[in-house]
Structure formats: structure tokens, C-alpha cells
Amino acid sequence: MGSESQAPKLPVLDFTKGNLKPGTESWLSACKNVRKALEEYGCFIVEYDKFPSDHRSAVFSAMEELFDLATETK
């Protein structure tokens, strides 16, 4: 009965805090965190509660179209 390996926990980046305008300290910090997450994990989870619902619907609609493509096209 060997030890079971657990999958690494994905980093969670909170974009709801701070002034995320290009050039600000919080922007530079967010950029650094995104880069680190991508280099170490290849992905990350974003917390952001200010995303308009119509944009969210458009993103999910586009994702459905993407996943409906033939494997060769993807």
C-alpha cells in the first residue's frame, strides 16, 4: 500500500482587489503572479466578480463552439 500522490493545487489569483490598470503596482504584481502560475502549473483559477453576465454568456457560447469542432481542427 504505497502512498497516493495528490495532484497539485492550482493557484487562485484574485483580480477583484486593487486597481488593475496597466502600469500600477497592483497590475505589475498581478502580471508577476500570472506568469509564475503559468510557468509552474500551466494554468490558474481567477477570482473576479465584476465580469458582466453578458460577457460570461458569450465566453461559454464560444467555448461550446470550440468543443464542438472536430478533433483534427482543434
All heavy atoms as a GROMACS GRO file, in nm:
protein
  581
    1MET      N    1   0.081  -0.117   0.000
    1MET     CA    2   0.000   0.000   0.000
    1MET      C    3   0.086   0.124   0.000
    1MET      O    4   0.124   0.175   0.104
    1MET     CB    5  -0.092  -0.001   0.121
    1MET     CG    6  -0.190  -0.113   0.114
    1MET     SD    7  -0.304  -0.109   0.248
    1MET     CE    8  -0.344  -0.281   0.246
    2GLY      N    9   0.123   0.167  -0.121
    2GLY     CA   10   0.207   0.284  -0.136
    2GLY      C   11   0.130   0.412  -0.112
    2GLY      O   12   0.008   0.414  -0.104
    3SER      N   13   0.208   0.514  -0.101
    3SER     CA   14   0.144   0.644  -0.081
    3SER      C   15   0.083   0.693  -0.211
    3SER      O   16   0.139   0.675  -0.319
    3SER     CB   17   0.244   0.747  -0.028
    3SER     OG   18   0.344   0.767  -0.125
    4GLU      N   19  -0.036   0.750  -0.201
    4GLU     CA   20  -0.102   0.804  -0.318
    4GLU      C   21  -0.057   0.947  -0.339
    4GLU      O   22  -0.052   1.026  -0.246
    4GLU     CB   23  -0.253   0.800  -0.300
    4GLU     CG   24  -0.308   0.660  -0.291
    4GLU     CD   25  -0.459   0.659  -0.274
    4GLU    OE1   26  -0.523   0.756  -0.316
    4GLU    OE2   27  -0.509   0.562  -0.218
    5SER      N   28  -0.024   0.980  -0.462
    5SER     CA   29   0.019   1.116  -0.488
    5SER      C   30  -0.103   1.201  -0.518
    5SER      O   31  -0.197   1.158  -0.584
    5SER     CB   32   0.116   1.122  -0.607
    5SER     OG   33   0.052   1.075  -0.722
    6GLN      N   34  -0.102   1.321  -0.465
    6GLN     CA   35  -0.213   1.413  -0.488
    6GLN      C   36  -0.174   1.509  -0.598
    6GLN      O   37  -0.058   1.548  -0.612
    6GLN     CB   38  -0.244   1.492  -0.362
    6GLN     CG   39  -0.308   1.410  -0.253
    6GLN     CD   40  -0.346   1.497  -0.135
    6GLN    OE1   41  -0.296   1.606  -0.119
    6GLN    NE2   42  -0.435   1.447  -0.053
    7ALA      N   43  -0.273   1.547  -0.676
    7ALA     CA   44  -0.248   1.646  -0.781
    7ALA      C   45  -0.219   1.779  -0.714
    7ALA      O   46  -0.276   1.811  -0.610
    7ALA     CB   47  -0.370   1.656  -0.871
    8PRO      N   48  -0.130   1.857  -0.773
    8PRO     CA   49  -0.100   1.987  -0.714
    8PRO      C   50  -0.223   2.077  -0.716
    8PRO      O   51  -0.305   2.070  -0.807
    8PRO     CB   52   0.011   2.043  -0.802
    8PRO     CG   53   0.003   1.967  -0.928
    8PRO     CD   54  -0.057   1.834  -0.895
    9LYS      N   55  -0.237   2.159  -0.615
    9LYS     CA   56  -0.348   2.252  -0.607
    9LYS      C   57  -0.318   2.371  -0.697
    9LYS      O   58  -0.211   2.430  -0.690
    9LYS     CB   59  -0.366   2.298  -0.463
    9LYS     CG   60  -0.489   2.378  -0.442
    9LYS     CD   61  -0.511   2.407  -0.295
    9LYS     CE   62  -0.637   2.489  -0.279
    9LYS     NZ   63  -0.666   2.516  -0.140
   10LEU      N   64  -0.413   2.403  -0.784
   10LEU     CA   65  -0.393   2.514  -0.877
   10LEU      C   66  -0.393   2.647  -0.802
   10LEU      O   67  -0.469   2.666  -0.708
   10LEU     CB   68  -0.504   2.517  -0.982
   10LEU     CG   69  -0.507   2.401  -1.079
   10LEU    CD1   70  -0.627   2.414  -1.172
   10LEU    CD2   71  -0.380   2.395  -1.160
   11PRO      N   72  -0.308   2.740  -0.846
   11PRO     CA   73  -0.308   2.872  -0.783
   11PRO      C   74  -0.436   2.948  -0.814
   11PRO      O   75  -0.492   2.935  -0.924
   11PRO     CB   76  -0.186   2.942  -0.844
   11PRO     CG   77  -0.152   2.864  -0.965
   11PRO     CD   78  -0.207   2.727  -0.950
   12VAL      N   79  -0.484   3.023  -0.717
   12VAL     CA   80  -0.603   3.106  -0.734
   12VAL      C   81  -0.559   3.252  -0.728
   12VAL      O   82  -0.501   3.297  -0.628
   12VAL     CB   83  -0.707   3.077  -0.623
   12VAL    CG1   84  -0.828   3.168  -0.639
   12VAL    CG2   85  -0.748   2.931  -0.625
   13LEU      N   86  -0.585   3.325  -0.836
   13LEU     CA   87  -0.547   3.466  -0.843
   13LEU      C   88  -0.672   3.551  -0.827
   13LEU      O   89  -0.771   3.532  -0.899
   13LEU     CB   90  -0.479   3.495  -0.976
   13LEU     CG   91  -0.358   3.407  -1.009
   13LEU    CD1   92  -0.299   3.447  -1.144
   13LEU    CD2   93  -0.254   3.413  -0.901
   14ASP      N   94  -0.669   3.644  -0.733
   14ASP     CA   95  -0.784   3.729  -0.705
   14ASP      C   96  -0.767   3.862  -0.776
   14ASP      O   97  -0.683   3.943  -0.739
   14ASP     CB   98  -0.796   3.750  -0.554
   14ASP     CG   99  -0.922   3.825  -0.515
   14ASP    OD1  100  -0.997   3.867  -0.606
   14ASP    OD2  101  -0.945   3.842  -0.395
   15PHE      N  102  -0.848   3.883  -0.880
   15PHE     CA  103  -0.841   4.007  -0.958
   15PHE      C  104  -0.944   4.109  -0.913
   15PHE      O  105  -0.961   4.212  -0.975
   15PHE     CB  106  -0.859   3.977  -1.106
   15PHE     CG  107  -0.742   3.908  -1.172
   15PHE    CD1  108  -0.752   3.864  -1.302
   15PHE    CD2  109  -0.624   3.887  -1.104
   15PHE    CE1  110  -0.645   3.801  -1.364
   15PHE    CE2  111  -0.516   3.823  -1.165
   15PHE     CZ  112  -0.528   3.781  -1.294
   16THR      N  113  -1.018   4.080  -0.805
   16THR     CA  114  -1.119   4.174  -0.758
   16THR      C  115  -1.060   4.283  -0.671
   16THR      O  116  -1.122   4.386  -0.649
   16THR     CB  117  -1.229   4.102  -0.679
   16THR    OG1  118  -1.172   4.037  -0.566
   16THR    CG2  119  -1.302   4.001  -0.765
   17LYS      N  120  -0.942   4.261  -0.621
   17LYS     CA  121  -0.879   4.358  -0.531
   17LYS      C  122  -0.780   4.445  -0.608
   17LYS      O  123  -0.717   4.402  -0.702
   17LYS     CB  124  -0.804   4.286  -0.418
   17LYS     CG  125  -0.895   4.201  -0.333
   17LYS     CD  126  -0.815   4.126  -0.229
   17LYS     CE  127  -0.907   4.034  -0.149
   17LYS     NZ  128  -0.835   3.949  -0.057
   18GLY      N  129  -0.768   4.567  -0.562
   18GLY     CA  130  -0.667   4.656  -0.618
   18GLY      C  131  -0.711   4.722  -0.747
   18GLY      O  132  -0.816   4.695  -0.804
   19ASN      N  133  -0.627   4.812  -0.792
   19ASN     CA  134  -0.651   4.888  -0.914
   19ASN      C  135  -0.572   4.823  -1.027
   19ASN      O  136  -0.454   4.850  -1.043
   19ASN     CB  137  -0.605   5.033  -0.891
   19ASN     CG  138  -0.620   5.120  -1.012
   19ASN    OD1  139  -0.692   5.086  -1.105
   19ASN    ND2  140  -0.552   5.233  -1.012
   20LEU      N  141  -0.638   4.739  -1.104
   20LEU     CA  142  -0.568   4.665  -1.209
   20LEU      C  143  -0.564   4.742  -1.340
   20LEU      O  144  -0.615   4.699  -1.442
   20LEU     CB  145  -0.630   4.527  -1.229
   20LEU     CG  146  -0.610   4.429  -1.115
   20LEU    CD1  147  -0.678   4.297  -1.145
   20LEU    CD2  148  -0.463   4.406  -1.088
   21LYS      N  149  -0.501   4.858  -1.334
   21LYS     CA  150  -0.481   4.938  -1.456
   21LYS      C  151  -0.334   4.925  -1.494
   21LYS      O  152  -0.246   4.927  -1.407
   21LYS     CB  153  -0.518   5.083  -1.431
   21LYS     CG  154  -0.666   5.099  -1.405
   21LYS     CD  155  -0.708   5.243  -1.406
   21LYS     CE  156  -0.856   5.243  -1.374
   21LYS     NZ  157  -0.926   5.357  -1.411
   22PRO      N  158  -0.306   4.909  -1.625
   22PRO     CA  159  -0.168   4.892  -1.668
   22PRO      C  160  -0.075   4.999  -1.610
   22PRO      O  161  -0.108   5.117  -1.608
   22PRO     CB  162  -0.177   4.905  -1.821
   22PRO     CG  163  -0.315   4.858  -1.852
   22PRO     CD  164  -0.400   4.907  -1.737
   23GLY      N  165   0.038   4.951  -1.559
   23GLY     CA  166   0.140   5.039  -1.505
   23GLY      C  167   0.134   5.057  -1.355
   23GLY      O  168   0.231   5.100  -1.294
   24THR      N  169   0.019   5.023  -1.292
   24THR     CA  170   0.008   5.039  -1.147
   24THR      C  171   0.081   4.925  -1.076
   24THR      O  172   0.111   4.820  -1.136
   24THR     CB  173  -0.139   5.041  -1.102
   24THR    OG1  174  -0.199   4.914  -1.135
   24THR    CG2  175  -0.216   5.155  -1.167
   25GLU      N  176   0.109   4.945  -0.950
   25GLU     CA  177   0.178   4.843  -0.871
   25GLU      C  178   0.096   4.714  -0.865
   25GLU      O  179   0.151   4.604  -0.877
   25GLU     CB  180   0.206   4.894  -0.730
   25GLU     CG  181   0.292   4.801  -0.648
   25GLU     CD  182   0.431   4.778  -0.705
   25GLU    OE1  183   0.489   4.872  -0.763
   25GLU    OE2  184   0.482   4.666  -0.692
   26SER      N  185  -0.036   4.726  -0.848
   26SER     CA  186  -0.120   4.606  -0.841
   26SER      C  187  -0.123   4.533  -0.976
   26SER      O  188  -0.129   4.411  -0.980
   26SER     CB  189  -0.261   4.639  -0.793
   26SER     OG  190  -0.320   4.735  -0.875
   27TRP      N  191  -0.118   4.608  -1.086
   27TRP     CA  192  -0.112   4.548  -1.219
   27TRP      C  193   0.017   4.468  -1.236
   27TRP      O  194   0.016   4.353  -1.282
   27TRP     CB  195  -0.123   4.656  -1.326
   27TRP     CG  196  -0.103   4.606  -1.466
   27TRP    CD1  197   0.014   4.599  -1.535
   27TRP    CD2  198  -0.203   4.553  -1.553
   27TRP    NE1  199  -0.007   4.547  -1.660
   27TRP    CE2  200  -0.140   4.518  -1.674
   27TRP    CE3  201  -0.340   4.533  -1.541
   27TRP    CZ2  202  -0.209   4.463  -1.781
   27TRP    CZ3  203  -0.408   4.478  -1.649
   27TRP    CH2  204  -0.342   4.444  -1.766
   28LEU      N  205   0.128   4.529  -1.198
   28LEU     CA  206   0.258   4.462  -1.212
   28LEU      C  207   0.264   4.338  -1.125
   28LEU      O  208   0.318   4.234  -1.166
   28LEU     CB  209   0.370   4.558  -1.177
   28LEU     CG  210   0.382   4.679  -1.270
   28LEU    CD1  211   0.487   4.778  -1.217
   28LEU    CD2  212   0.415   4.637  -1.412
   29SER      N  213   0.206   4.346  -1.006
   29SER     CA  214   0.203   4.230  -0.917
   29SER      C  215   0.117   4.119  -0.976
   29SER      O  216   0.155   4.001  -0.972
   29SER     CB  217   0.147   4.273  -0.780
   29SER     OG  218   0.135   4.162  -0.696
   30ALA      N  219   0.001   4.155  -1.033
   30ALA     CA  220  -0.085   4.055  -1.096
   30ALA      C  221  -0.014   3.989  -1.213
   30ALA      O  222  -0.023   3.867  -1.231
   30ALA     CB  223  -0.216   4.120  -1.141
   31CYS      N  224   0.056   4.068  -1.294
   31CYS     CA  225   0.131   4.013  -1.408
   31CYS      C  226   0.235   3.913  -1.360
   31CYS      O  227   0.252   3.805  -1.420
   31CYS     CB  228   0.198   4.126  -1.485
   31CYS     SG  229   0.086   4.231  -1.577
   32LYS      N  230   0.303   3.947  -1.253
   32LYS     CA  231   0.405   3.858  -1.197
   32LYS      C  232   0.342   3.727  -1.149
   32LYS      O  233   0.394   3.618  -1.175
   32LYS     CB  234   0.476   3.928  -1.081
   32LYS     CG  235   0.580   3.846  -1.014
   32LYS     CD  236   0.644   3.922  -0.898
   32LYS     CE  237   0.740   3.835  -0.821
   32LYS     NZ  238   0.793   3.904  -0.702
   33ASN      N  239   0.226   3.738  -1.084
   33ASN     CA  240   0.158   3.618  -1.033
   33ASN      C  241   0.106   3.530  -1.147
   33ASN      O  242   0.113   3.407  -1.140
   33ASN     CB  243   0.044   3.657  -0.941
   33ASN     CG  244   0.093   3.718  -0.812
   33ASN    OD1  245   0.205   3.694  -0.769
   33ASN    ND2  246   0.009   3.799  -0.749
   34VAL      N  247   0.055   3.592  -1.253
   34VAL     CA  248   0.007   3.517  -1.370
   34VAL      C  249   0.123   3.443  -1.434
   34VAL      O  250   0.114   3.324  -1.464
   34VAL     CB  251  -0.062   3.611  -1.472
   34VAL    CG1  252  -0.080   3.542  -1.606
   34VAL    CG2  253  -0.195   3.660  -1.418
   35ARG      N  254   0.233   3.512  -1.453
   35ARG     CA  255   0.349   3.448  -1.516
   35ARG      C  256   0.399   3.331  -1.432
   35ARG      O  257   0.426   3.222  -1.486
   35ARG     CB  258   0.460   3.551  -1.534
   35ARG     CG  259   0.582   3.492  -1.599
   35ARG     CD  260   0.688   3.595  -1.622
   35ARG     NE  261   0.801   3.532  -1.687
   35ARG     CZ  262   0.892   3.596  -1.754
   35ARG    NH1  263   0.886   3.726  -1.766
   35ARG    NH2  264   0.992   3.532  -1.809
   36LYS      N  265   0.409   3.351  -1.302
   36LYS     CA  266   0.457   3.244  -1.213
   36LYS      C  267   0.364   3.123  -1.220
   36LYS      O  268   0.409   3.009  -1.229
   36LYS     CB  269   0.468   3.295  -1.070
   36LYS     CG  270   0.518   3.193  -0.974
   36LYS     CD  271   0.532   3.250  -0.834
   36LYS     CE  272   0.581   3.142  -0.739
   36LYS     NZ  273   0.585   3.190  -0.601
   37ALA      N  274   0.232   3.150  -1.217
   37ALA     CA  275   0.135   3.040  -1.222
   37ALA      C  276   0.146   2.964  -1.353
   37ALA      O  277   0.140   2.841  -1.355
   37ALA     CB  278  -0.007   3.095  -1.204
   38LEU      N  279   0.160   3.036  -1.463
   38LEU     CA  280   0.172   2.970  -1.593
   38LEU      C  281   0.301   2.890  -1.605
   38LEU      O  282   0.302   2.780  -1.661
   38LEU     CB  283   0.161   3.072  -1.706
   38LEU     CG  284   0.022   3.132  -1.727
   38LEU    CD1  285   0.028   3.243  -1.831
   38LEU    CD2  286  -0.078   3.026  -1.767
   39GLU      N  287   0.410   2.945  -1.553
   39GLU     CA  288   0.538   2.874  -1.560
   39GLU      C  289   0.537   2.749  -1.474
   39GLU      O  290   0.592   2.646  -1.513
   39GLU     CB  291   0.652   2.966  -1.517
   39GLU     CG  292   0.684   3.074  -1.619
   39GLU     CD  293   0.789   3.172  -1.571
   39GLU    OE1  294   0.822   3.174  -1.451
   39GLU    OE2  295   0.838   3.249  -1.656
   40GLU      N  296   0.474   2.755  -1.356
   40GLU     CA  297   0.479   2.642  -1.263
   40GLU      C  298   0.367   2.541  -1.284
   40GLU      O  299   0.386   2.422  -1.261
   40GLU     CB  300   0.475   2.694  -1.119
   40GLU     CG  301   0.600   2.772  -1.082
   40GLU     CD  302   0.600   2.819  -0.938
   40GLU    OE1  303   0.515   2.774  -0.859
   40GLU    OE2  304   0.686   2.903  -0.905
   41TYR      N  305   0.247   2.587  -1.326
   41TYR     CA  306   0.132   2.498  -1.337
   41TYR      C  307   0.073   2.489  -1.476
   41TYR      O  308  -0.001   2.398  -1.506
   41TYR     CB  309   0.022   2.542  -1.239
   41TYR     CG  310   0.063   2.533  -1.095
   41TYR    CD1  311   0.123   2.640  -1.030
   41TYR    CD2  312   0.043   2.416  -1.022
   41TYR    CE1  313   0.161   2.632  -0.898
   41TYR    CE2  314   0.079   2.407  -0.889
   41TYR     CZ  315   0.139   2.515  -0.828
   41TYR     OH  316   0.177   2.506  -0.698
   42GLY      N  317   0.098   2.590  -1.559
   42GLY     CA  318   0.041   2.592  -1.693
   42GLY      C  319  -0.100   2.648  -1.697
   42GLY      O  320  -0.158   2.662  -1.804
   43CYS      N  321  -0.157   2.678  -1.581
   43CYS     CA  322  -0.290   2.736  -1.574
   43CYS      C  323  -0.312   2.790  -1.434
   43CYS      O  324  -0.230   2.774  -1.346
   43CYS     CB  325  -0.397   2.633  -1.608
   43CYS     SG  326  -0.398   2.491  -1.498
   44PHE      N  327  -0.426   2.854  -1.414
   44PHE     CA  328  -0.461   2.907  -1.282
   44PHE      C  329  -0.610   2.934  -1.278
   44PHE      O  330  -0.678   2.931  -1.380
   44PHE     CB  331  -0.382   3.034  -1.250
   44PHE     CG  332  -0.393   3.142  -1.355
   44PHE    CD1  333  -0.493   3.237  -1.352
   44PHE    CD2  334  -0.300   3.147  -1.458
   44PHE    CE1  335  -0.501   3.334  -1.450
   44PHE    CE2  336  -0.306   3.245  -1.556
   44PHE     CZ  337  -0.408   3.339  -1.552
   45ILE      N  338  -0.661   2.959  -1.160
   45ILE     CA  339  -0.801   2.993  -1.140
   45ILE      C  340  -0.808   3.141  -1.106
   45ILE      O  341  -0.728   3.191  -1.027
   45ILE     CB  342  -0.862   2.910  -1.025
   45ILE    CG1  343  -0.856   2.762  -1.060
   45ILE    CG2  344  -1.005   2.955  -0.995
   45ILE    CD1  345  -0.890   2.670  -0.944
   46VAL      N  346  -0.903   3.211  -1.167
   46VAL     CA  347  -0.918   3.355  -1.143
   46VAL      C  348  -1.046   3.381  -1.064
   46VAL      O  349  -1.152   3.328  -1.096
   46VAL     CB  350  -0.925   3.433  -1.276
   46VAL    CG1  351  -0.960   3.578  -1.252
   46VAL    CG2  352  -0.794   3.423  -1.350
   47GLU      N  353  -1.034   3.462  -0.961
   47GLU     CA  354  -1.150   3.513  -0.889
   47GLU      C  355  -1.172   3.656  -0.936
   47GLU      O  356  -1.083   3.740  -0.924
   47GLU     CB  357  -1.126   3.511  -0.738
   47GLU     CG  358  -1.131   3.375  -0.678
   47GLU     CD  359  -1.121   3.378  -0.527
   47GLU    OE1  360  -1.124   3.488  -0.468
   47GLU    OE2  361  -1.109   3.270  -0.469
   48TYR      N  362  -1.288   3.680  -0.993
   48TYR     CA  363  -1.321   3.815  -1.040
   48TYR      C  364  -1.472   3.824  -1.049
   48TYR      O  365  -1.535   3.763  -1.134
   48TYR     CB  366  -1.258   3.841  -1.177
   48TYR     CG  367  -1.278   3.982  -1.226
   48TYR    CD1  368  -1.211   4.089  -1.167
   48TYR    CD2  369  -1.365   4.009  -1.330
   48TYR    CE1  370  -1.229   4.218  -1.212
   48TYR    CE2  371  -1.383   4.140  -1.375
   48TYR     CZ  372  -1.315   4.243  -1.315
   48TYR     OH  373  -1.334   4.371  -1.359
   49ASP      N  374  -1.532   3.900  -0.959
   49ASP     CA  375  -1.678   3.906  -0.952
   49ASP      C  376  -1.739   4.023  -1.029
   49ASP      O  377  -1.859   4.044  -1.026
   49ASP     CB  378  -1.724   3.911  -0.807
   49ASP     CG  379  -1.671   4.032  -0.732
   49ASP    OD1  380  -1.598   4.114  -0.791
   49ASP    OD2  381  -1.701   4.044  -0.612
   50LYS      N  382  -1.657   4.098  -1.102
   50LYS     CA  383  -1.707   4.215  -1.174
   50LYS      C  384  -1.723   4.188  -1.324
   50LYS      O  385  -1.738   4.280  -1.402
   50LYS     CB  386  -1.612   4.333  -1.153
   50LYS     CG  387  -1.600   4.372  -1.007
   50LYS     CD  388  -1.495   4.477  -0.986
   50LYS     CE  389  -1.476   4.501  -0.838
   50LYS     NZ  390  -1.361   4.581  -0.809
   51PHE      N  391  -1.721   4.063  -1.363
   51PHE     CA  392  -1.733   4.025  -1.503
   51PHE      C  393  -1.880   4.030  -1.542
   51PHE      O  394  -1.963   3.959  -1.484
   51PHE     CB  395  -1.677   3.884  -1.522
   51PHE     CG  396  -1.643   3.848  -1.663
   51PHE    CD1  397  -1.534   3.905  -1.726
   51PHE    CD2  398  -1.719   3.756  -1.733
   51PHE    CE1  399  -1.502   3.872  -1.857
   51PHE    CE2  400  -1.687   3.721  -1.863
   51PHE     CZ  401  -1.579   3.780  -1.924
   52PRO      N  402  -1.918   4.113  -1.640
   52PRO     CA  403  -2.060   4.125  -1.678
   52PRO      C  404  -2.118   3.992  -1.725
   52PRO      O  405  -2.051   3.915  -1.794
   52PRO     CB  406  -2.058   4.225  -1.793
   52PRO     CG  407  -1.928   4.297  -1.781
   52PRO     CD  408  -1.832   4.201  -1.718
   53SER      N  409  -2.242   3.966  -1.687
   53SER     CA  410  -2.304   3.837  -1.720
   53SER      C  411  -2.318   3.816  -1.870
   53SER      O  412  -2.310   3.702  -1.917
   53SER     CB  413  -2.440   3.823  -1.651
   53SER     OG  414  -2.527   3.925  -1.694
   54ASP      N  415  -2.336   3.923  -1.948
   54ASP     CA  416  -2.347   3.904  -2.093
   54ASP      C  417  -2.214   3.861  -2.152
   54ASP      O  418  -2.209   3.782  -2.246
   54ASP     CB  419  -2.400   4.030  -2.163
   54ASP     CG  420  -2.315   4.153  -2.139
   54ASP    OD1  421  -2.251   4.163  -2.033
   54ASP    OD2  422  -2.313   4.240  -2.228
   55HIS      N  423  -2.103   3.907  -2.094
   55HIS     CA  424  -1.972   3.862  -2.140
   55HIS      C  425  -1.952   3.714  -2.104
   55HIS      O  426  -1.896   3.638  -2.181
   55HIS     CB  427  -1.860   3.945  -2.077
   55HIS     CG  428  -1.848   4.082  -2.133
   55HIS    ND1  429  -1.922   4.187  -2.086
   55HIS    CD2  430  -1.772   4.132  -2.232
   55HIS    CE1  431  -1.892   4.296  -2.154
   55HIS    NE2  432  -1.801   4.264  -2.244
   56ARG      N  433  -1.995   3.678  -1.985
   56ARG     CA  434  -1.982   3.540  -1.940
   56ARG      C  435  -2.057   3.448  -2.035
   56ARG      O  436  -2.006   3.343  -2.075
   56ARG     CB  437  -2.035   3.527  -1.797
   56ARG     CG  438  -2.019   3.388  -1.739
   56ARG     CD  439  -2.064   3.381  -1.595
   56ARG     NE  440  -1.985   3.472  -1.515
   56ARG     CZ  441  -2.035   3.549  -1.418
   56ARG    NH1  442  -2.164   3.546  -1.390
   56ARG    NH2  443  -1.957   3.629  -1.350
   57SER      N  444  -2.178   3.486  -2.072
   57SER     CA  445  -2.258   3.406  -2.166
   57SER      C  446  -2.187   3.393  -2.300
   57SER      O  447  -2.186   3.285  -2.360
   57SER     CB  448  -2.395   3.468  -2.186
   57SER     OG  449  -2.466   3.471  -2.065
   58ALA      N  450  -2.129   3.501  -2.348
   58ALA     CA  451  -2.058   3.498  -2.476
   58ALA      C  452  -1.937   3.405  -2.471
   58ALA      O  453  -1.910   3.330  -2.566
   58ALA     CB  454  -2.014   3.638  -2.516
   59VAL      N  455  -1.866   3.406  -2.358
   59VAL     CA  456  -1.748   3.319  -2.343
   59VAL      C  457  -1.792   3.173  -2.345
   59VAL      O  458  -1.733   3.090  -2.415
   59VAL     CB  459  -1.671   3.352  -2.213
   59VAL    CG1  460  -1.569   3.244  -2.181
   59VAL    CG2  461  -1.604   3.488  -2.226
   60PHE      N  462  -1.895   3.139  -2.269
   60PHE     CA  463  -1.940   2.999  -2.265
   60PHE      C  464  -1.996   2.954  -2.399
   60PHE      O  465  -1.977   2.839  -2.440
   60PHE     CB  466  -2.041   2.977  -2.152
   60PHE     CG  467  -1.976   2.968  -2.017
   60PHE    CD1  468  -1.995   3.068  -1.924
   60PHE    CD2  469  -1.895   2.861  -1.985
   60PHE    CE1  470  -1.934   3.061  -1.800
   60PHE    CE2  471  -1.833   2.853  -1.861
   60PHE     CZ  472  -1.853   2.954  -1.768
   61SER      N  473  -2.060   3.045  -2.471
   61SER     CA  474  -2.109   3.011  -2.604
   61SER      C  475  -1.993   2.981  -2.698
   61SER      O  476  -1.996   2.883  -2.774
   61SER     CB  477  -2.192   3.127  -2.659
   61SER     OG  478  -2.233   3.100  -2.789
   62ALA      N  479  -1.889   3.063  -2.692
   62ALA     CA  480  -1.771   3.040  -2.776
   62ALA      C  481  -1.701   2.910  -2.738
   62ALA      O  482  -1.651   2.838  -2.825
   62ALA     CB  483  -1.675   3.157  -2.764
   63MET      N  484  -1.700   2.877  -2.608
   63MET     CA  485  -1.638   2.751  -2.564
   63MET      C  486  -1.714   2.632  -2.620
   63MET      O  487  -1.655   2.532  -2.660
   63MET     CB  488  -1.631   2.746  -2.411
   63MET     CG  489  -1.528   2.839  -2.353
   63MET     SD  490  -1.530   2.846  -2.174
   63MET     CE  491  -1.507   2.677  -2.129
   64GLU      N  492  -1.848   2.641  -2.621
   64GLU     CA  493  -1.927   2.532  -2.676
   64GLU      C  494  -1.894   2.512  -2.824
   64GLU      O  495  -1.879   2.398  -2.870
   64GLU     CB  496  -2.076   2.561  -2.660
   64GLU     CG  497  -2.125   2.545  -2.518
   64GLU     CD  498  -2.272   2.582  -2.502
   64GLU    OE1  499  -2.336   2.622  -2.601
   64GLU    OE2  500  -2.322   2.571  -2.388
   65GLU      N  501  -1.880   2.622  -2.897
   65GLU     CA  502  -1.843   2.613  -3.039
   65GLU      C  503  -1.706   2.548  -3.055
   65GLU      O  504  -1.685   2.466  -3.144
   65GLU     CB  505  -1.844   2.751  -3.102
   65GLU     CG  506  -1.981   2.813  -3.116
   65GLU     CD  507  -1.976   2.954  -3.172
   65GLU    OE1  508  -1.879   2.989  -3.242
   65GLU    OE2  509  -2.071   3.030  -3.145
   66LEU      N  510  -1.612   2.586  -2.969
   66LEU     CA  511  -1.478   2.530  -2.975
   66LEU      C  512  -1.481   2.379  -2.952
   66LEU      O  513  -1.422   2.301  -3.027
   66LEU     CB  514  -1.387   2.596  -2.872
   66LEU     CG  515  -1.250   2.532  -2.853
   66LEU    CD1  516  -1.166   2.550  -2.979
   66LEU    CD2  517  -1.179   2.590  -2.733
   67PHE      N  518  -1.552   2.335  -2.850
   67PHE     CA  519  -1.555   2.192  -2.817
   67PHE      C  520  -1.637   2.111  -2.917
   67PHE      O  521  -1.624   1.989  -2.922
   67PHE     CB  522  -1.603   2.170  -2.674
   67PHE     CG  523  -1.499   2.208  -2.573
   67PHE    CD1  524  -1.513   2.323  -2.496
   67PHE    CD2  525  -1.386   2.131  -2.554
   67PHE    CE1  526  -1.417   2.359  -2.403
   67PHE    CE2  527  -1.289   2.165  -2.462
   67PHE     CZ  528  -1.305   2.280  -2.386
   68ASP      N  529  -1.720   2.177  -2.995
   68ASP     CA  530  -1.795   2.108  -3.099
   68ASP      C  531  -1.712   2.085  -3.226
   68ASP      O  532  -1.755   2.009  -3.314
   68ASP     CB  533  -1.922   2.185  -3.135
   68ASP     CG  534  -2.030   2.170  -3.029
   68ASP    OD1  535  -2.021   2.074  -2.948
   68ASP    OD2  536  -2.123   2.252  -3.026
   69LEU      N  537  -1.597   2.149  -3.236
   69LEU     CA  538  -1.512   2.132  -3.355
   69LEU      C  539  -1.458   1.990  -3.362
   69LEU      O  540  -1.440   1.923  -3.259
   69LEU     CB  541  -1.395   2.230  -3.352
   69LEU     CG  542  -1.430   2.378  -3.366
   69LEU    CD1  543  -1.305   2.463  -3.342
   69LEU    CD2  544  -1.488   2.407  -3.503
   70ALA      N  545  -1.426   1.947  -3.481
   70ALA     CA  546  -1.364   1.815  -3.500
   70ALA      C  547  -1.227   1.812  -3.434
   70ALA      O  548  -1.159   1.915  -3.426
   70ALA     CB  549  -1.350   1.785  -3.649
   71THR      N  550  -1.188   1.699  -3.385
   71THR     CA  551  -1.060   1.684  -3.316
   71THR      C  552  -0.944   1.732  -3.403
   71THR      O  553  -0.852   1.798  -3.354
   71THR     CB  554  -1.037   1.537  -3.277
   71THR    OG1  555  -1.146   1.494  -3.197
   71THR    CG2  556  -0.907   1.521  -3.200
   72GLU      N  557  -0.949   1.705  -3.532
   72GLU     CA  558  -0.841   1.746  -3.622
   72GLU      C  559  -0.830   1.898  -3.628
   72GLU      O  560  -0.722   1.954  -3.645
   72GLU     CB  561  -0.863   1.691  -3.763
   72GLU     CG  562  -0.864   1.540  -3.772
   72GLU     CD  563  -0.998   1.478  -3.731
   72GLU    OE1  564  -1.103   1.546  -3.741
   72GLU    OE2  565  -0.997   1.363  -3.685
   73THR      N  566  -0.942   1.967  -3.617
   73THR     CA  567  -0.943   2.113  -3.623
   73THR      C  568  -0.890   2.175  -3.495
   73THR      O  569  -0.821   2.276  -3.498
   73THR     CB  570  -1.087   2.165  -3.649
   73THR    OG1  571  -1.137   2.101  -3.766
   73THR    CG2  572  -1.089   2.314  -3.668
   74LYS      N  573  -0.921   2.113  -3.383
   74LYS     CA  574  -0.877   2.166  -3.253
   74LYS      C  575  -0.727   2.160  -3.246
   74LYS      O  576  -0.660   2.234  -3.190
   74LYS     CB  577  -0.936   2.086  -3.137
   74LYS     CG  578  -1.084   2.102  -3.123
   74LYS     CD  579  -1.132   2.022  -3.004
   74LYS     CE  580  -1.274   1.978  -3.023
   74LYS     NZ  581  -1.322   1.895  -2.918
   0.00000   0.00000   0.00000
